[in-house]
Amino acid sequence: MKLLHPVSLAVAIALGGASYLTYQHTQHTPYEQKADYLAAKAEKKANSPKRYDKPKEAQEFYISQRLPKGVETIPTEKYSQALAHIKNMRRYSLADNKIVFDYVPQLNSPDGVHRELGQWEELGPGNIGGRTRALIIHPTEHDIMYTAGVAGGVWKTTDAGKSWHPLSDLATNLAVTTLTFAPNDPNTIYAGTGEGFFNADALRGDGIFKSTDGGVTWTQLEATAGNELFHYTNKIVFGKNDPSTLYAATRGGVQRSKDNGTSWETVFVKEEAAVGCTDLAVVDGGDHDVLVTACGSFDTGGMHRSADGGDTWAAVLELETQGRSTIAVAPSDSNIMYALLANIDDHGMEAVYKSEDMGATWTATVTRDTADDFSRLLLSNTVYGLFPQCGYGPEPQFFNQGWYDSIIAVDPVNPDVVWTGGIDTFRSDDGGKTFVPTSIWWFDMDHELYAHADQHTIVFHPAYDGVNNTTMFVGNDGGIQRTDNALDERLDLQQVCGASNDPKGKVNWQTLNNGYAVTQFYHGTVMPDGTAYFGGTQDNGTLLGEDGGFNDWREISGGDGGWTAVDPTNPNILFSEFTGLSIQKSLDGGQTFADATNGISGDNGFPFITRFEMAPSNPQVLWIGGSQLWRTTDQAENWMAGSPVLDSSVYAIGIAPQDENIVAAGTREGYIYINYNAGEADASTPWNSFKIGDEDVRATISAIAFDPTDDKIAYATVSTFDQPHVWKTIDGGKSWKAIDKDIPNVPATSVAVDPNNAQRIIIGTDLGVFVSIDGGENWFADGSGLANTNVAKVTFHGNEVFAFTHGRSAYKVASATDEHYEFTLDEDSSVNVASAFADRFMNAFVSVEIASLPESGDLMLGEELLAVGAVIAPDKFDMVTYKPDADFTGEDSFKFTGTTEKAESTQEVTVELTVEGVNDMPVIGELENLEVMLGQAVEVDFNDKVTDLDSEEVTLSMEPQIPGLRFSDGVLSGIASSVFSGDVTLHATDGEHELSASFSVNIYDASPTIEPNQSFEVAENTPIGTVVGQLVFSDPDAEVSPVGKFHVYGDSLFSVDAEGNVIVAKELDFEFQEEVYFGVQAEDTYGNLSNHAEVHVTIRDLRGDDDDDDDGDSGSFAWLSLLSLPLAMLRRRRK
């Protein structure tokens, strides 16, 4: 396990919270080393604490860049108006370098590794997260959860946090701080917007949004839109008695709706509480809802209760020392409530209170006066509060944040188990009397005891039972984390101090930021090779990521990150900062950083996030701005003043890419200073200046960029509402002209000029990016699909554009550099290309000259082939077509030069042609009719009858089934077993097309026939083998299947040969005339049998034919001899 090195730990607790850092030393690092570090860190925090005694000062940095003088809150309704304006703007695709006329915005979705917003590839970080104040879990499908980044919109997981995808990129406001399900329908979700805790980067909201389809689409509740009562909606809760009753704690007090949010009324206001009401609990009081709300933070607010659904209210806990309070109800007993109170002055833990009567009365369980060493740190930085105990120093250091991060929750099963979250998480097992830490923010992020600092929400798993399921989730400044053993042992002092790190038996944590990309960048830089990038972020330090590592970003410097830079000649040299004057330098690719402010003194005007820039043409030269400009020519080894004190703090610096001596700076109040010999400037050197707007108008200059080809041309952006947001000079800063005529009234934050095409300008704003392709004359909304989020920095690198956002992480898109049009056609068709003969603004060229021809097709003007150099007039444009060569599929192209109305202005355009193969229908050749005899063997291959021009796999089938035959793999085979006559259909399909053809099949009976009842006569004693006669029979297919044999049935004296001859087969020796009968059946060579026929043969007795006796008495003797035989023997048929 790695713990934070003391130097790293110092940075980690910089302004912006106790943020995670990679710690390279082990638990054996000497206490003296940690003590030295922590002492130095304590001094830094004392100079720039993350707490504010005045709410307006807390918001100064973010708001001051956007608000005109005299305006105190960001007019969020202007974002809604701007979004409506954007919907009607023309779109331009950076990826395709063309205007998009059929743009359809789409939400992005994950693929597990990368994500895309249209053509923008999301780079991450997907593993860092960002400030999260809301998390809800589906009541029956527990793998479905919804969460929200305070500047990143609503997100959803369907796999218990293994992956996340955004749901509200297209909403008008992304600052979501509270979520809730409708009581009887988890597909209905309410999202409250606006972060109302007075942190510096808090975004004002614009009411409540509602989804009825599980977050797929969102609509704004009309009554809350543009309603100042809902600019900061901190908590939304449904009533317990009526599912249509909804309550909201807002900066305007407690609001109530009795019609699911259609209409609202204010039911409670705490006048003295500037922050309004920050928390609200609702329990079932029987006939009425019982409400308990907490109001105030930097001023007195206290807690108030209503026992009649909000009609009347009474104070129940209102202490002079009470600052922000948070409330929790015991799920197992709604009579029991707890409240965590911050002190109004120092924002540390004031007390924990408990109620056992639904909030009517409250009793302190622990106060700052009675608390032990752990319990007093519920809202403090734990390790600093334990300096003496840890051996780091003689005095505890209380850096308290109870105004910013405070949450309390009660175990769903045991009302004596109470959780709190401040910087770290704590648990009480004795009803709130004592608390012990359960997480450590400064351990390595992969360690089981680590949970990110600054807790904002605690949520228990719906199936939590305290035994089999003890899963709990927290939302903090680092996103979402989970423990599956919430009731295991808490930490001991050795672990809190970093002297021990054994997680066994302790509450363990795991991060669920798998694609939860809500990091808030202030600035970003692309590494020289374009495959890595780093940037400063809110709450999460300076982060570095690489291509293909969406979930593998790592922190290289802690605290709130700020501006960044890299030496393009040596990528190991990096610059970063946290807040104020804090620029630091790394010589080892970010492994270590050292202070780089030597020489800067007497300047107290450095803003919260200080701007510095490296000269593109000389990485030894950097400029940084406070109340004046400072310059280094040796990569921050030494700094010197480069200007006198300016009108106000520097908020933008631009350096010409051609010349390190050409520098411009913009200030908070709207002055642009420029010097074309800045390399020689010092504290007494005057700079040329120009005031944007009137003298009494604030127009904060947020970014400056020079034209890469003409250093007299520069662009500047303004982040103040109601001022022109983009300006241009063409005379070296002597005069500036507003050029934002198409851009909506939203703060512009960044500007970049394409180094390959100086006419292409990109502007980053609070609602995405806008592009000009003619040097600022016309502007387009992004047509490549980026989210409507605050883009802190846009920059070109090669042919790619990078966008670092404040709430939706980092993106890039490959940007086409040439003018081109694309056409797609089928191989059997042609396409008219006239639509390509117009400039980028769709104005028709006055002439077109063919510069190159397609290689695999013909470019035609009517019936005429065009040649290189052919000039086409506008009235002939519609006659130009492209026809591909026969059977060609693939990519083809041609080029032309178009001349605009300005004769000196031409454009070379590439026309790209994609010829797609046509899946032609299969072809079935001529099918022959099939005529076979019953019993005949059949084998017919139909595969050679079917062809497919696209060489697709063709599947054959046949119907109906023919008796005795089967059709398989295109072959009909078998023995015809029954008579059949009719049409049979062959089907051929390639998966898309199907063709059928029929043929006739005739299976006929070809059996031989024997004429019945045929008779023959033969004499007694006719020799064996003698032919008695020939049967009369017929054989219809004698040539194909002649009769091959005859079957004789019975004990016949005769046989029949293959020719039908009746032949004597046995001795014919009878005393008298004999009548013989036998059956016969013919069989042909196919096995067909004839009918059964009976044959009659008469055998004559030859003695009856001779009347003379040779010896005169033999006849008498024979007759007499018969008298001695039995009567039965007289008729014997054979001797």
Secondary structure as the mmCIF struct_conf table of DSSP 4:
data_model
#
loop_
_struct_conf.conf_type_id
_struct_conf.id
_struct_conf.beg_label_comp_id
_struct_conf.beg_label_asym_id
_struct_conf.beg_label_seq_id
_struct_conf.end_label_comp_id
_struct_conf.end_label_asym_id
_struct_conf.end_label_seq_id
STRN STRN1 LEU A 3 LEU A 3
HELX_RH_AL_P HELX_RH_AL_P1 PRO A 6 ALA A 12
TURN_TY1_P TURN_TY1_P1 ILE A 13 ILE A 13
BEND BEND1 ALA A 14 ALA A 14
TURN_TY1_P TURN_TY1_P2 LEU A 15 GLY A 16
STRN STRN2 HIS A 25 HIS A 25
TURN_TY1_P TURN_TY1_P3 GLN A 27 HIS A 28
BEND BEND2 THR A 29 THR A 29
HELX_RH_AL_P HELX_RH_AL_P2 TYR A 31 ASN A 47
BEND BEND3 SER A 48 SER A 48
BEND BEND4 LYS A 50 LYS A 50
BEND BEND5 ASP A 53 LYS A 54
HELX_RH_AL_P HELX_RH_AL_P3 PRO A 55 ALA A 58
TURN_TY1_P TURN_TY1_P4 GLN A 59 GLN A 59
HELX_RH_AL_P HELX_RH_AL_P4 GLU A 60 SER A 64
TURN_TY1_P TURN_TY1_P5 GLN A 65 ARG A 66
HELX_LH_PP_P HELX_LH_PP_P1 LEU A 67 PRO A 68
TURN_TY1_P TURN_TY1_P6 LYS A 69 GLY A 70
BEND BEND6 THR A 73 THR A 73
TURN_TY1_P TURN_TY1_P7 THR A 76 THR A 76
HELX_RH_AL_P HELX_RH_AL_P5 GLU A 77 LYS A 87
TURN_TY1_P TURN_TY1_P8 ASN A 88 ASN A 88
BEND BEND7 MET A 89 MET A 89
STRN STRN3 ARG A 91 SER A 93
TURN_TY1_P TURN_TY1_P9 LEU A 94 ASN A 97
STRN STRN4 LYS A 98 VAL A 100
BEND BEND8 PHE A 101 ASP A 102
STRN STRN5 PRO A 110 PRO A 110
BEND BEND9 GLY A 112 VAL A 113
STRN STRN6 ARG A 115 LEU A 117
TURN_TY1_P TURN_TY1_P10 GLY A 118 GLN A 119
STRN STRN7 TRP A 120 GLY A 124
BEND BEND10 GLY A 126 ILE A 128
STRN STRN8 THR A 132 ILE A 137
BEND BEND11 PRO A 139 THR A 140
TURN_TY1_P TURN_TY1_P11 HIS A 142 ASP A 143
STRN STRN9 MET A 145 GLY A 149
TURN_TY1_P TURN_TY1_P12 VAL A 150 GLY A 152
STRN STRN10 GLY A 153 THR A 157
BEND BEND12 THR A 158 ASP A 159
TURN_TY1_P TURN_TY1_P13 ALA A 160 GLY A 161
BEND BEND13 LYS A 162 LYS A 162
STRN STRN11 HIS A 165 PRO A 166
BEND BEND14 LEU A 167 LEU A 167
TURN_TY1_P TURN_TY1_P14 ASP A 169 LEU A 170
BEND BEND15 ALA A 171 THR A 172
STRN STRN12 VAL A 176 ALA A 182
TURN_TY1_P TURN_TY1_P15 PRO A 183 ASN A 184
STRN STRN13 ASP A 185 THR A 193
BEND BEND16 PHE A 197 PHE A 197
TURN_TY1_P TURN_TY1_P16 ALA A 200 ASP A 201
HELX_LH_PP_P HELX_LH_PP_P2 ALA A 202 ARG A 204
BEND BEND17 GLY A 207 GLY A 207
STRN STRN14 ILE A 208 SER A 211
BEND BEND18 THR A 212 ASP A 213
TURN_TY1_P TURN_TY1_P17 GLY A 214 GLY A 215
BEND BEND19 VAL A 216 THR A 217
STRN STRN15 THR A 219 GLN A 220
HELX_RH_3T_P HELX_RH_3T_P1 GLU A 222 THR A 224
TURN_TY1_P TURN_TY1_P18 ALA A 225 GLY A 226
HELX_RH_3T_P HELX_RH_3T_P2 GLU A 228 PHE A 230
BEND BEND20 HIS A 231 TYR A 232
STRN STRN16 THR A 233 PHE A 238
BEND BEND21 LYS A 240 ASN A 241
TURN_TY1_P TURN_TY1_P19 PRO A 243 SER A 244
STRN STRN17 LEU A 246 THR A 250
TURN_TY1_P TURN_TY1_P20 ARG A 251 GLY A 252
STRN STRN18 GLY A 253 SER A 257
BEND BEND22 LYS A 258 ASP A 259
TURN_TY1_P TURN_TY1_P21 ASN A 260 GLY A 261
BEND BEND23 THR A 262 SER A 263
STRN STRN19 GLU A 265 PHE A 268
TURN_TY1_P TURN_TY1_P22 GLU A 271 GLU A 272
TURN_TY1_P TURN_TY1_P23 ALA A 274 VAL A 275
STRN STRN20 CYS A 277 ASP A 284
BEND BEND24 GLY A 286 HIS A 288
STRN STRN21 ASP A 289 CYS A 295
BEND BEND25 SER A 297 ASP A 299
STRN STRN22 GLY A 302 SER A 306
BEND BEND26 ALA A 307 ASP A 308
TURN_TY1_P TURN_TY1_P24 GLY A 309 GLY A 310
BEND BEND27 ASP A 311 THR A 312
STRN STRN23 ALA A 314 LEU A 317
TURN_TY1_P TURN_TY1_P25 GLU A 320 THR A 321
STRN STRN24 GLN A 322 VAL A 329
TURN_TY1_P TURN_TY1_P26 PRO A 331 SER A 332
TURN_TY1_P TURN_TY1_P27 SER A 334 ASN A 335
STRN STRN25 MET A 337 ASN A 343
TURN_TY1_P TURN_TY1_P28 ILE A 344 ASP A 346
BEND BEND28 GLY A 348 GLY A 348
STRN STRN26 MET A 349 SER A 355
BEND BEND29 GLU A 356 ASP A 357
TURN_TY1_P TURN_TY1_P29 MET A 358 GLY A 359
BEND BEND30 ALA A 360 THR A 361
STRN STRN27 THR A 363 THR A 367
TURN_TY1_P TURN_TY1_P30 ARG A 368 THR A 370
TURN_TY1_P TURN_TY1_P31 ASP A 373 PHE A 374
HELX_RH_3T_P HELX_RH_3T_P3 SER A 375 LEU A 377
TURN_TY1_P TURN_TY1_P32 LEU A 378 LEU A 379
STRN STRN28 SER A 380 SER A 380
HELX_RH_AL_P HELX_RH_AL_P6 THR A 382 GLY A 385
TURN_TY1_P TURN_TY1_P33 LEU A 386 LEU A 386
HELX_RH_AL_P HELX_RH_AL_P7 PHE A 387 CYS A 390
TURN_TY1_P TURN_TY1_P34 GLY A 391 GLY A 391
BEND BEND31 TYR A 392 TYR A 392
BEND BEND32 PRO A 394 GLU A 395
STRN STRN29 ASN A 400 ASN A 400
TURN_TY1_P TURN_TY1_P35 GLY A 402 TYR A 404
BEND BEND33 ASP A 405 ASP A 405
STRN STRN30 ILE A 407 VAL A 410
BEND BEND34 PRO A 412 VAL A 413
TURN_TY1_P TURN_TY1_P36 PRO A 415 ASP A 416
STRN STRN31 VAL A 418 GLY A 421
BEND BEND35 GLY A 422 ASP A 424
STRN STRN32 THR A 425 SER A 428
BEND BEND36 ASP A 429 LYS A 433
STRN STRN33 VAL A 436 PRO A 437
STRN STRN34 ILE A 440 ILE A 440
TURN_TY1_P TURN_TY1_P37 TRP A 441 TRP A 442
STRN STRN35 PHE A 443 PHE A 443
TURN_TY1_P TURN_TY1_P38 MET A 445 ASP A 446
BEND BEND37 HIS A 447 HIS A 447
TURN_TY1_P TURN_TY1_P39 GLU A 448 LEU A 449
STRN STRN36 TYR A 450 TYR A 450
BEND BEND38 ALA A 453 ALA A 453
STRN STRN37 GLN A 455 PHE A 460
TURN_TY1_P TURN_TY1_P40 PRO A 462 ALA A 463
BEND BEND39 GLY A 466 ASN A 468
STRN STRN38 THR A 470 THR A 470
STRN STRN39 MET A 472 ASN A 476
TURN_TY1_P TURN_TY1_P41 ASP A 477 GLY A 478
STRN STRN40 GLY A 479 THR A 483
BEND BEND40 ASP A 484 ASP A 484
STRN STRN41 ASN A 485 ASN A 485
TURN_TY1_P TURN_TY1_P42 ALA A 486 LEU A 487
BEND BEND41 ASP A 488 ASP A 488
STRN STRN42 GLU A 489 GLU A 489
HELX_RH_AL_P HELX_RH_AL_P8 LEU A 493 CYS A 497
TURN_TY1_P TURN_TY1_P43 GLY A 498 GLY A 498
BEND BEND42 ALA A 499 ALA A 499
TURN_TY1_P TURN_TY1_P44 LYS A 504 GLY A 505
STRN STRN43 LYS A 506 LYS A 506
STRN STRN44 GLN A 510 THR A 511
BEND BEND43 ASN A 514 GLY A 515
STRN STRN45 GLN A 520 GLN A 520
STRN STRN46 PHE A 521 VAL A 526
TURN_TY1_P TURN_TY1_P45 PRO A 528 ASP A 529
BEND BEND44 GLY A 530 THR A 531
STRN STRN47 ALA A 532 THR A 537
BEND BEND45 GLN A 538 ASN A 540
STRN STRN48 THR A 542 GLU A 546
TURN_TY1_P TURN_TY1_P46 ASP A 547 GLY A 548
TURN_TY1_P TURN_TY1_P47 PHE A 550 ASN A 551
STRN STRN49 ARG A 554 SER A 557
BEND BEND46 GLY A 559 ASP A 560
STRN STRN50 ALA A 565 ASP A 567
TURN_TY1_P TURN_TY1_P48 PRO A 568 THR A 569
STRN STRN51 ASN A 570 SER A 576
BEND BEND47 THR A 579 LEU A 581
STRN STRN52 GLN A 584 SER A 586
BEND BEND48 LEU A 587 ASP A 588
TURN_TY1_P TURN_TY1_P49 GLY A 589 GLY A 590
BEND BEND49 GLN A 591 GLN A 591
STRN STRN53 ALA A 594 ASP A 595
TURN_TY1_P TURN_TY1_P50 ASN A 598 GLY A 599
BEND BEND50 GLY A 602 GLY A 602
BEND BEND51 PHE A 608 ILE A 609
STRN STRN54 PHE A 612 ALA A 615
TURN_TY1_P TURN_TY1_P51 PRO A 616 SER A 617
STRN STRN55 ASN A 618 GLY A 625
BEND BEND52 GLY A 626 GLN A 628
STRN STRN56 LEU A 629 THR A 632
BEND BEND53 THR A 633 ASP A 634
TURN_TY1_P TURN_TY1_P52 GLN A 635 ALA A 636
BEND BEND54 GLU A 637 ASN A 638
STRN STRN57 MET A 640 ALA A 641
BEND BEND55 SER A 643 SER A 643
BEND BEND56 ASP A 647 SER A 648
STRN STRN58 VAL A 650 ILE A 655
BEND BEND57 PRO A 657 GLN A 658
TURN_TY1_P TURN_TY1_P53 GLU A 660 ASN A 661
STRN STRN59 VAL A 663 THR A 667
TURN_TY1_P TURN_TY1_P54 ARG A 668 GLU A 669
BEND BEND58 GLY A 670 GLY A 670
STRN STRN60 TYR A 671 ASN A 675
TURN_TY1_P TURN_TY1_P55 TYR A 676 ASN A 677
HELX_RH_3T_P HELX_RH_3T_P4 ALA A 678 GLU A 680
TURN_TY1_P TURN_TY1_P56 ALA A 683 SER A 684
STRN STRN61 ASN A 688 LYS A 691
BEND BEND59 ILE A 692 GLY A 693
TURN_TY1_P TURN_TY1_P57 GLU A 695 ASP A 696
STRN STRN62 ILE A 701 PHE A 706
BEND BEND60 PRO A 708 THR A 709
TURN_TY1_P TURN_TY1_P58 ASP A 711 LYS A 712
STRN STRN63 ALA A 714 VAL A 718
BEND BEND61 THR A 720 THR A 720
TURN_TY1_P TURN_TY1_P59 PHE A 721 ASP A 722
BEND BEND62 GLN A 723 GLN A 723
STRN STRN64 VAL A 726 THR A 729
BEND BEND63 ILE A 730 ASP A 731
TURN_TY1_P TURN_TY1_P60 GLY A 732 GLY A 733
BEND BEND64 LYS A 734 LYS A 734
STRN STRN65 LYS A 737 ALA A 738
TURN_TY1_P TURN_TY1_P61 LYS A 741 ASP A 742
BEND BEND65 ILE A 743 ILE A 743
BEND BEND66 ASN A 745 VAL A 746
STRN STRN66 ALA A 748 VAL A 753
TURN_TY1_P TURN_TY1_P62 PRO A 755 ASN A 756
TURN_TY1_P TURN_TY1_P63 ALA A 758 GLN A 759
STRN STRN67 ILE A 761 THR A 765
TURN_TY1_P TURN_TY1_P64 ASP A 766 LEU A 767
STRN STRN68 GLY A 768 SER A 772
BEND BEND67 ILE A 773 ASP A 774
TURN_TY1_P TURN_TY1_P65 GLY A 775 GLY A 776
BEND BEND68 GLU A 777 ASN A 778
STRN STRN69 PHE A 780 ASP A 782
BEND BEND69 SER A 784 SER A 784
BEND BEND70 ASN A 788 THR A 789
STRN STRN70 VAL A 791 HIS A 797
TURN_TY1_P TURN_TY1_P66 GLY A 798 ASN A 799
STRN STRN71 GLU A 800 THR A 805
STRN STRN72 HIS A 806 HIS A 806
BEND BEND71 GLY A 807 ARG A 808
STRN STRN73 ALA A 810 ALA A 814
BEND BEND72 ASP A 818 ASP A 818
STRN STRN74 GLU A 819 ASP A 826
TURN_TY1_P TURN_TY1_P67 GLU A 827 ASP A 828
STRN STRN75 VAL A 831 ASN A 832
HELX_RH_3T_P HELX_RH_3T_P5 ALA A 834 ALA A 836
BEND BEND73 PHE A 837 PHE A 837
STRN STRN76 ALA A 838 ALA A 838
TURN_TY1_P TURN_TY1_P68 ARG A 840 PHE A 841
BEND BEND74 MET A 842 MET A 842
HELX_LH_PP_P HELX_LH_PP_P3 ASN A 843 ASN A 843
STRN STRN77 ALA A 844 ALA A 844
HELX_LH_PP_P HELX_LH_PP_P4 PHE A 845 PHE A 845
BEND BEND75 VAL A 846 VAL A 846
STRN STRN78 SER A 847 SER A 852
BEND BEND76 GLU A 855 SER A 856
STRN STRN79 GLY A 857 LEU A 861
TURN_TY1_P TURN_TY1_P69 GLY A 862 GLU A 863
STRN STRN80 GLU A 864 LEU A 865
HELX_LH_PP_P HELX_LH_PP_P5 LEU A 866 LEU A 866
TURN_TY1_P TURN_TY1_P70 VAL A 868 GLY A 869
STRN STRN81 VAL A 871 ILE A 872
HELX_RH_3T_P HELX_RH_3T_P6 PRO A 874 MET A 879
STRN STRN82 VAL A 880 PRO A 884
HELX_LH_PP_P HELX_LH_PP_P6 ASP A 885 ASP A 885
TURN_TY1_P TURN_TY1_P71 ALA A 886 ASP A 887
STRN STRN83 GLY A 890 THR A 899
BEND BEND77 GLU A 901 LYS A 902
TURN_TY1_P TURN_TY1_P72 ALA A 903 GLU A 904
STRN STRN84 THR A 906 GLU A 916
HELX_LH_PP_P HELX_LH_PP_P7 GLY A 917 VAL A 918
HELX_LH_PP_P HELX_LH_PP_P8 ASP A 920 PRO A 922
STRN STRN85 VAL A 923 ILE A 924
HELX_LH_PP_P HELX_LH_PP_P9 GLU A 926 ASN A 929
STRN STRN86 LEU A 930 MET A 933
TURN_TY1_P TURN_TY1_P73 LEU A 934 GLY A 935
STRN STRN87 ALA A 937 ASP A 941
HELX_RH_3T_P HELX_RH_3T_P7 ASN A 943 LYS A 945
STRN STRN88 VAL A 946 THR A 947
TURN_TY1_P TURN_TY1_P74 LEU A 949 ASP A 950
STRN STRN89 THR A 955 GLU A 959
BEND BEND78 PRO A 960 PRO A 960
HELX_LH_PP_P HELX_LH_PP_P10 GLN A 961 ILE A 962
TURN_TY1_P TURN_TY1_P75 PRO A 963 GLY A 964
STRN STRN90 LEU A 965 SER A 968
TURN_TY1_P TURN_TY1_P76 ASP A 969 GLY A 970
STRN STRN91 VAL A 971 ILE A 975
BEND BEND79 SER A 978 SER A 978
STRN STRN92 PHE A 980 THR A 989
BEND BEND80 GLY A 991 GLU A 992
STRN STRN93 GLU A 994 TYR A 1004
STRN STRN94 THR A 1009 ILE A 1010
BEND BEND81 PRO A 1012 ASN A 1013
STRN STRN95 GLN A 1014 ALA A 1019
TURN_TY1_P TURN_TY1_P77 GLU A 1020 ASN A 1021
HELX_LH_PP_P HELX_LH_PP_P11 THR A 1022 PRO A 1023
TURN_TY1_P TURN_TY1_P78 ILE A 1024 GLY A 1025
STRN STRN96 VAL A 1027 GLN A 1030
STRN STRN97 PHE A 1033 SER A 1034
TURN_TY1_P TURN_TY1_P79 PRO A 1036 VAL A 1040
BEND BEND82 SER A 1041 SER A 1041
STRN STRN98 VAL A 1043 TYR A 1049
BEND BEND83 GLY A 1050 ASP A 1051
BEND BEND84 LEU A 1053 LEU A 1053
STRN STRN99 PHE A 1054 VAL A 1056
TURN_TY1_P TURN_TY1_P80 ALA A 1058 GLU A 1059
STRN STRN100 ASN A 1061 VAL A 1064
BEND BEND85 LYS A 1066 LYS A 1066
BEND BEND86 GLU A 1071 PHE A 1072
STRN STRN101 GLU A 1074 ASP A 1084
TURN_TY1_P TURN_TY1_P81 THR A 1085 TYR A 1086
STRN STRN102 LEU A 1089 LEU A 1089
STRN STRN103 ALA A 1093 ARG A 1100
BEND BEND87 LEU A 1102 LEU A 1102
HELX_RH_3T_P HELX_RH_3T_P8 ARG A 1103 ASP A 1105
BEND BEND88 ASP A 1110 ASP A 1113
HELX_RH_AL_P HELX_RH_AL_P9 SER A 1114 LEU A 1122
TURN_TY1_P TURN_TY1_P82 LEU A 1123 SER A 1124
BEND BEND89 LEU A 1125 LEU A 1125
HELX_RH_3T_P HELX_RH_3T_P9 LEU A 1127 ARG A 1131
BEND BEND90 ARG A 1133 ARG A 1133
#
